[in-house]
Amino acid sequence: MAGNVEVVVFKGVKFRRYPESKNWAERAYFTPGIADRQKGVRRLHEEIWKAHNGEIPEGSHIHHRDHDHLNNAPANLMCLTHQEHRRHHGDGHRGQCSDEQRAHLERIQPMTAAWHGSDEGRAWHSEHARKQWAERQPTQYICEHCSGKFETTDQSKVRFCSNKCKAAWRRASGVDDVDRVCAWCSTTFRINKYSKAETCSKSCGMKRSHARRN
């Protein structure tokens, strides 16, 4: 890995690409550092796909539709099985491009980057993403609060069937609880941080109200 290095930060993680490296993969892909790879962070295009679609199925690859490895727009990424990916690149593909393919990629990258940033390119991506979203098939999940089954086309990590169940789960789990001091008896009590209660019990609340009236 010699020469220039390009760095992209995604979700707080640095991904690096080495345009002058002798290794094809290091020239083609933005890759996380060793520490992040040990935590399970994958290449940039894979992490972008995961952020929009959820975990990558085992044995599947994330493919660039236009074969431009620098175009990591969500609409340009698709999940393929290993066999499907090989068919896209030809049976002789083994994770590397031929010299001719490499030269072609290097030739078109400046042009494709300019087009993707143009008004025409952005309009195409917007329309393509809209069509892709419309074609998504719903996936079945089980709500972590009510255990009811529900379906959604959102393939990210969905945990609850509704905001009502999400709020109920948070209240029951106590993740939003804080310590307060009772305004009447000075006892420390725990309560949801969004609650307006100032006393530890109804009894203390009534005593405080009575004292205020008198």
Stockholm file with secondary structure:
# STOCKHOLM 1.0

chainA/1-214         MAGNVEVVVFKGVKFRRYPESKNWAERAYFTPGIADRQKGVRRLHEEIWKAHNGEIPEGSHIHHRDHDHLNNAPANLMCLTHQEHRRHHGDGHRGQCSDEQRAHLERIQPMTAAWHGSDEGRAWHSEHARKQWAERQPTQYICEHCSGKFETTDQSKVRFCSNKCKAAWRRASGVDDVDRVCAWCSTTFRINKYSKAETCSKSCGMKRSHARRN
#=GR chainA/1-214 SS CCSCCEEEEETTEEEEECTTCSSHHHHHCCEECHHHHHTTCCCHHHHHHHHHHCSCCTTEEEEETTSCTTCCCGGGEEEEEHHHHHHHHCTTCSSCCCHHHHHHHHHHHHHHHHHHTSHHHHHHHHHHHHHHHHTCCCEEEECTTTCCEEEESCCSCCCCSSHHHHHHHHHHHTTTEEEEECTTTCCEEEEETTCCCCSSSHHHHHHHHHHHHC
#=GC SS_cons         CCSCCEEEEETTEEEEECTTCSSHHHHHCCEECHHHHHTTCCCHHHHHHHHHHCSCCTTEEEEETTSCTTCCCGGGEEEEEHHHHHHHHCTTCSSCCCHHHHHHHHHHHHHHHHHHTSHHHHHHHHHHHHHHHHTCCCEEEECTTTCCEEEESCCSCCCCSSHHHHHHHHHHHTTTEEEEECTTTCCEEEEETTCCCCSSSHHHHHHHHHHHHC
//
